[in-house]
Amino acid sequence: MEQLKGLIEEFLRNMGVKDPGVTISQGGAQTKAHISLDDAGYMIGKEGENIHDIEKILKLLARRKGVEGSFSIDINNYRGEREAKLKDYIRKVARQVVMNKKEVRLPPMRPFERRVIHLELATHPDIVTESIGDGEERYVVVKPYP
């Protein structure tokens, strides 16, 4: 975990970030790198696009430098807050699907967001979820259980 932290700090310093705050947490098999920045808007990007791209680059660097294991990054808790909002939203959608007995097609989402939805509804007895489409147009359909 220290090797991952050092890699991320070095990457951020090379991008011109002074004193990056990086903490690593482990929850089961999930390793998360939490990054705290004063001016994080440009690092987060529109709808978290830059976080996604930075994570891809860091994973490539980690692999090259022999850092083992999978990880995700979050900047100023953007993804944490996005996940909480998605969970609230999907619970409302699930109630709507159960009441109306009609499927609901969600807008296209990033893999991170689709995963949150699938996991949140995985134990819901009256709902099934399915991802449909390709690339940036991939979306989730929430259906009543047959």
Buried (B, 14 or more C-beta within 10 A) or exposed (E): BEEBBEBBBEBBEEEEBEEBEBEBEEEEEEBBBBBBBEEBEEBBBEEBEBBBEBBEEBBEBBEEEEBEEEBBBBBBBBBEEBBEEBBEBBEEBBEEBBEEEEBBEBEBBBEBBBBBBBEBBEEBEEBBBEBEEEEEEBBBBBBBEE
